[in-house]
Amino acid sequence: MECATEMLATRPRESVTIRAVAAAAEASTTAVYSLFGGKDGLIGAVRDRAVAGLFRDLSAVRPSADPLADLCALGVAYRRWGCENRHLYTVLFGGVQSFEPSGHVGAADPIRPLLAAIDRGLTASVLAGDATEIALSVWGTLHGLVTLQLAGALDTATADVAFRSTIRAMLRGWTTPDVFRRLRQDEPAP
């Protein structure tokens, strides 16, 4: 799994062969076929591992009475997982592989904790808008920041500052007018 993950994160999918994975893992091709049934099974297992890890870390963020704080905490968890699991993140969302969303939100889908926090924010009249549009905005913002950091375009200190300010600004854009005004008043001067 480790060898396949690294290869899928750094090479085009077509160049990742059972023979190459087996050689890198110092195993036989028979072992890979026995465990995964073939290349598609191996790739599916790597993606399942990535999805499960991201879901586990996002699900560890416990809901609070403040949906905006929860959304920030989910963003922090997403970024931490991406930085700590660089190859798995790349297999899921970047690099040489293509992201293929299913359109179906399953019980262990990493988007589920985000949608739950957004729904709490909409119910509490803290957020205004369509839940799916808000989720795409949050995810797109997080993905962009994490991808820039993993690519080395942002050093850690710059990424920390950019992350905090960008997430706050993006979330502010989805808040109700009263919450927006309050957040702007509470914001520290530049």
Kinemage of the C-alpha trace (Angstrom):
@kinemage 1
@onewidth
@group {chain A} dominant
@subgroup {mainchain}
@vectorlist {calphas} color= white
{ca met a 1} P 0.000 0.000 0.000
{ca glu a 2} L 2.802 2.434 0.886
{ca cys a 3} L 4.627 1.835 -2.380
{ca ala a 4} L 1.447 2.145 -4.430
{ca thr a 5} L 0.489 5.340 -2.578
{ca glu a 6} L 3.852 6.952 -3.276
{ca met a 7} L 3.756 5.903 -6.921
{ca leu a 8} L 0.200 7.136 -7.440
{ca ala a 9} L 1.125 10.457 -5.841
{ca thr a 10} L 4.151 10.992 -8.049
{ca arg a 11} L 3.477 9.259 -11.359
{ca pro a 12} L 0.742 9.102 -13.967
{ca arg a 13} L -1.706 6.307 -13.220
{ca glu a 14} L -0.819 4.495 -16.452
{ca ser a 15} L 2.814 4.105 -15.349
{ca val a 16} L 1.870 2.479 -12.040
{ca thr a 17} L 1.921 -1.212 -12.816
{ca ile a 18} L 1.470 -4.243 -10.597
{ca arg a 19} L 5.009 -5.295 -11.518
{ca ala a 20} L 6.444 -1.887 -10.468
{ca val a 21} L 4.503 -1.878 -7.182
{ca ala a 22} L 5.526 -5.450 -6.407
{ca ala a 23} L 9.187 -4.685 -7.150
{ca ala a 24} L 9.148 -1.570 -4.962
{ca ala a 25} L 7.508 -3.530 -2.130
{ca glu a 26} L 9.913 -6.448 -2.623
{ca ala a 27} L 6.927 -8.720 -3.147
{ca ser a 28} L 5.674 -10.905 -5.945
{ca thr a 29} L 3.061 -9.803 -8.440
{ca thr a 30} L 1.053 -12.805 -7.267
{ca ala a 31} L 0.889 -11.310 -3.779
{ca val a 32} L -0.451 -8.016 -5.132
{ca tyr a 33} L -3.050 -9.817 -7.255
{ca ser a 34} L -4.033 -12.008 -4.289
{ca leu a 35} L -4.473 -9.028 -1.974
{ca phe a 36} L -6.093 -6.564 -4.375
{ca gly a 37} L -7.296 -8.500 -7.421
{ca gly a 38} L -5.358 -6.268 -9.798
{ca lys a 39} L -4.412 -2.681 -10.503
{ca asp a 40} L -7.926 -1.258 -10.133
{ca gly a 41} L -8.354 -3.007 -6.783
{ca leu a 42} L -5.013 -1.665 -5.582
{ca ile a 43} L -5.840 1.881 -6.646
{ca gly a 44} L -9.258 1.558 -5.015
{ca ala a 45} L -7.660 0.376 -1.771
{ca val a 46} L -5.278 3.348 -1.741
{ca arg a 47} L -8.142 5.791 -2.353
{ca asp a 48} L -10.274 4.060 0.308
{ca arg a 49} L -7.410 4.406 2.775
{ca ala a 50} L -7.089 8.112 1.996
{ca val a 51} L -10.837 8.746 2.284
{ca ala a 52} L -11.029 6.820 5.565
{ca gly a 53} L -8.116 8.750 7.066
{ca leu a 54} L -9.509 12.128 6.089
{ca phe a 55} L -12.975 11.169 7.356
{ca arg a 56} L -11.514 9.949 10.660
{ca asp a 57} L -9.648 13.218 11.253
{ca leu a 58} L -12.582 15.444 10.256
{ca ser a 59} L -15.003 13.374 12.340
{ca ala a 60} L -12.751 13.855 15.376
{ca val a 61} L -13.733 17.545 15.375
{ca arg a 62} L -16.564 17.638 17.893
{ca pro a 63} L -19.477 19.989 17.224
{ca ser a 64} L -19.791 22.975 19.527
{ca ala a 65} L -22.391 25.680 20.028
{ca asp a 66} L -20.559 27.846 17.459
{ca pro a 67} L -20.914 26.553 13.868
{ca leu a 68} L -18.365 29.084 12.558
{ca ala a 69} L -15.781 27.884 15.083
{ca asp a 70} L -16.598 24.326 14.027
{ca leu a 71} L -16.015 25.196 10.370
{ca cys a 72} L -12.654 26.748 11.271
{ca ala a 73} L -11.751 23.652 13.306
{ca leu a 74} L -12.688 21.425 10.369
{ca gly a 75} L -10.456 23.554 8.147
{ca val a 76} L -7.566 23.129 10.559
{ca ala a 77} L -8.147 19.358 10.661
{ca tyr a 78} L -8.284 19.195 6.835
{ca arg a 79} L -5.035 21.125 6.488
{ca arg a 80} L -3.283 19.076 9.180
{ca trp a 81} L -4.368 15.803 7.556
{ca gly a 82} L -3.210 16.998 4.143
{ca cys a 83} L 0.186 18.076 5.462
{ca glu a 84} L 0.688 14.922 7.529
{ca asn a 85} L -0.515 12.630 4.728
{ca arg a 86} L 0.982 14.361 1.705
{ca his a 87} L 0.947 11.316 -0.588
{ca leu a 88} L -2.587 10.278 0.329
{ca tyr a 89} L -3.771 13.874 -0.135
{ca thr a 90} L -2.122 13.995 -3.539
{ca val a 91} L -3.702 10.681 -4.543
{ca leu a 92} L -7.130 12.067 -3.615
{ca phe a 93} L -6.966 15.638 -4.822
{ca gly a 94} L -3.952 16.604 -6.784
{ca gly a 95} L -0.839 15.919 -8.647
{ca val a 96} L -1.011 13.448 -11.468
{ca gln a 97} L -4.265 11.733 -10.463
{ca ser a 98} L -7.696 13.090 -11.234
{ca phe a 99} L -10.334 13.580 -8.576
{ca glu a 100} L -13.503 11.659 -9.396
{ca pro a 101} L -16.312 12.675 -7.031
{ca ser a 102} L -19.137 10.202 -6.798
{ca gly a 103} L -21.864 12.783 -6.195
{ca his a 104} L -23.135 10.516 -3.409
{ca val a 105} L -22.446 11.421 0.219
{ca gly a 106} L -22.006 8.161 2.070
{ca ala a 107} L -21.833 7.559 5.807
{ca ala a 108} L -18.015 7.764 5.812
{ca asp a 109} L -17.659 10.555 3.257
{ca pro a 110} L -15.224 13.273 4.395
{ca ile a 111} L -17.702 15.937 3.260
{ca arg a 112} L -20.273 14.779 5.847
{ca pro a 113} L -18.767 16.652 8.873
{ca leu a 114} L -18.515 19.808 6.765
{ca leu a 115} L -22.128 19.572 5.619
{ca ala a 116} L -23.279 18.956 9.206
{ca ala a 117} L -21.488 22.104 10.428
{ca ile a 118} L -22.944 24.113 7.539
{ca asp a 119} L -26.433 22.804 8.302
{ca arg a 120} L -26.012 23.855 11.957
{ca gly a 121} L -24.914 27.304 10.780
{ca leu a 122} L -27.908 27.649 8.473
{ca thr a 123} L -30.300 26.457 11.188
{ca ala a 124} L -28.832 28.941 13.690
{ca ser a 125} L -29.116 31.733 11.082
{ca val a 126} L -25.374 32.311 11.272
{ca leu a 127} L -24.870 31.338 7.621
{ca ala a 128} L -26.978 32.296 4.627
{ca gly a 129} L -26.985 30.521 1.289
{ca asp a 130} L -27.199 27.106 -0.267
{ca ala a 131} L -25.460 24.364 1.748
{ca thr a 132} L -23.874 22.782 -1.337
{ca glu a 133} L -22.538 26.114 -2.586
{ca ile a 134} L -21.125 26.922 0.849
{ca ala a 135} L -19.502 23.466 1.056
{ca leu a 136} L -17.890 23.893 -2.373
{ca ser a 137} L -16.624 27.328 -1.388
{ca val a 138} L -15.134 26.043 1.860
{ca trp a 139} L -13.597 22.994 0.222
{ca gly a 140} L -12.219 24.975 -2.743
{ca thr a 141} L -10.605 27.468 -0.390
{ca leu a 142} L -9.110 24.755 1.833
{ca his a 143} L -7.930 22.724 -1.143
{ca gly a 144} L -6.247 25.727 -2.734
{ca leu a 145} L -4.389 26.657 0.434
{ca val a 146} L -3.276 23.113 1.230
{ca thr a 147} L -2.216 22.463 -2.358
{ca leu a 148} L -0.124 25.650 -2.411
{ca gln a 149} L 1.532 24.674 0.863
{ca leu a 150} L 2.259 21.108 -0.255
{ca ala a 151} L 3.674 22.386 -3.549
{ca gly a 152} L 6.115 24.581 -1.624
{ca ala a 153} L 4.608 27.829 -2.893
{ca leu a 154} L 3.995 28.890 0.722
{ca asp a 155} L 6.396 28.333 3.589
{ca thr a 156} L 4.824 27.254 6.871
{ca ala a 157} L 4.722 30.729 8.446
{ca thr a 158} L 3.160 32.303 5.341
{ca ala a 159} L 0.734 29.397 5.014
{ca asp a 160} L -0.334 29.836 8.669
{ca val a 161} L -1.129 33.529 8.175
{ca ala a 162} L -2.796 32.980 4.809
{ca phe a 163} L -4.843 30.107 6.169
{ca arg a 164} L -6.236 32.049 9.141
{ca ser a 165} L -7.068 35.198 7.196
{ca thr a 166} L -8.450 33.451 4.113
{ca ile a 167} L -10.671 31.033 6.026
{ca arg a 168} L -12.094 33.846 8.161
{ca ala a 169} L -12.748 36.025 5.101
{ca met a 170} L -14.358 33.183 3.153
{ca leu a 171} L -16.638 32.244 6.045
{ca arg a 172} L -17.544 35.883 6.643
{ca gly a 173} L -18.798 36.009 3.080
{ca trp a 174} L -21.384 33.324 3.846
{ca thr a 175} L -22.636 34.800 7.122
{ca thr a 176} L -25.892 36.635 7.633
{ca pro a 177} L -25.624 40.464 7.599
{ca asp a 178} L -25.802 40.776 11.407
{ca val a 179} L -23.118 38.154 11.960
{ca phe a 180} L -20.993 39.697 9.200
{ca arg a 181} L -21.071 43.124 10.921
{ca arg a 182} L -20.232 41.587 14.293
{ca leu a 183} L -17.309 39.631 12.852
{ca arg a 184} L -15.945 42.713 11.097
{ca gln a 185} L -16.147 44.703 14.370
{ca asp a 186} L -14.405 41.929 16.317
{ca glu a 187} L -11.645 41.542 13.745
{ca pro a 188} L -8.219 42.813 14.805
{ca ala a 189} L -6.866 45.833 12.936
{ca pro a 190} L -4.259 45.002 10.256
